[in-house]
């Protein structure tokens, strides 16, 4: 049974911001279909009344004192930028002209 | 070849303390071994030669002045390239981070440097730790030191192979779904995944944040205890690290396992299991019984569903974590984009390999509108211990997932697990023995592994590696 269409793949690729070639899309459709068929065994299990587990060990909000401490230097944080303009990260245009 | 590189870390440290060797000698020998053997093994993505020699000279001075820092001072180590190292590129095995030079050290790295450990370099891995062989590294595949035609396991394959080949005394890897224990088994070394929350994840490049954990590869249990000692404990920079007291791991090793109860899960002995592996594991169980442990058959009925739950949870978290690779603040940026969204999409298409794209797609799908409850919500419920459910029809286990089936439940449950050398096949390949412990009781796990290593010699065997002829 095919549960994933090419349109599904294109929709998910758009959400994931992945520019896939036509061949990649078809391959992804087949592979996701196979993996989801395997994962589907989970859907047959009755989990009504079971609380979901986000973390296996108890994790709670951790508060720290609201005290100032040094941040990493700005120049260090900009050093890996693919494109920068002075103290700014430069990106392609966002707003239509 | 010299002899210092063949020693365990604690043996090397003992030589330093007795004044029979200095760190520069060990580091020089290790670097020479990397030069001679790594062209075949290919464990290292980056060798930090000058840094290592500089740190070694500093450690020499500390020993000369009679003020060494502790048991890891001057010990040559290497790190999986998923861990951030300040000023040293950290690729995560990906093209998208090929030239990324972190501005800070991961907490585990800072702690090892503070302990005096000397970094030899950064180790190969499957891209973003997604894989079980290093074949998904964007750069090259690491070879198994026991048989160069085989993989070392993964994703921490470089970290396992480097210890196996005596190219580092100790290494750190990470384990999200078996990525320490499986390569340890393949490569014939010890690999320990601590309890989730035991070790800080700050500066560990995230894959699946509710599963990822850092842990050591070592030549023996005592070395693993030393490494865990150095990295364990709560960290204000990782609010999922847990403030549980850290015991003295080495102190308790020799206490033995008289009266210890060991459960042997029926589900871990499945049809299709390699008979040599089964024989080795059964023999190891008898050995542990001979040391005073009592064994009982137990059932872990969730085992069958662990893999399916993992393949929802891990890709879902990965798709979210990897959203940060957008070509803006660091990493690769693809050219020729029409606008910002197009730049994101082209950058990620160019920077991610096939396996990463597959998992990002799968994760995005299971989190997307209409599917969240059916997949991610359901998988989270499957993580909850003690769920009562009907066993479905027994499906044929997928051969290629066998290792994952036995390692993944430990991650989902957050438990500590260790793989130790437990024998060899007729053809000379290592067999791993996995022990799983209680949450935050790595000490007991190490004690049991240590007791086993006191009466076995598998961990002392070395792979038959020779420098390639010129």
Interface residues (C-beta under 8 A of the other chain):
Chain A: X4 X8 X9 X11 X12 X13 X15 X16 X17 X18 X19 X20 X24 X28 X31 X32 X35 X36 X38 X39 X41 X42 X43 X44 X45 X46 X47 X50 X51 X52 X53 X54 X55 X56 X57 X58 X59 X61 X62 X64 X72 X73 X76 X77 X79 X80 X81 X82 X83 X89 X91 X92 X93 X94
Chain B: X99 X100 X101 X103 X104 X195 X196 X197 X210 X236 X239 X240 X242 X304 X305 X307 X308 X309 X311 X312 X319 X323 X326 X327 X328 X329 X330 X331 X332 X333 X337 X338 X339 X340 X341 X342 X343 X344 X345 X346 X348 X349 X352 X357 X358 X360 X361 X362 X364 X365 X366 X368 X374 X375 X377 X378 X379 X380 X381 X382 X383 X384 X385 X387 X389 X390 X392 X395 X398 X412 X413 X414 X415 X439
